[in-house]
Amino acid sequence: VQLQASGGGLVQAGDSLRLSCAASGRTFSNYAMGWFRQAPGMEREFVALIKWTDSSTIYEDSLKGRFTISRDNAKNTVALQMNSLKPEDTAAYYCYVLLTNGATYWGKGTLVTVSS
């Protein structure tokens, strides 16, 4: 499985960004896709997840209401809409796919920088 993330960039506080991640390869056995992020000097942290079977979603509590994860089954893509961005959202954002056999694959990070 290969993952290609895009959409990162430099924005100002209060702006919005939309990240996208396209999966290719063994995508028929997707269980879920989602995002983690890693700020400089920090550990990678969970952002959001969406299940492929029923589109149910899980968010990191502090991001609820500002971030929205969605999927496009036909294109095997997952998107992360980020609104009202804050400087503390600055991080490399990594998409991942969790297969039904438990395997997890990661894409390369896309950098989001939010200036104050």
Secondary structure, 3 states (H helix, E strand, C coil): CEEEEECCEEEECCCCEEEEEEEECCHHHEEEEEEEEECCCCCCEEEEEEECCCCCEEECHHHECCEEEEEEHHHCEEEEEECCCCHHHCEEEEEEEEECCCCEEECCCEEEEEEC
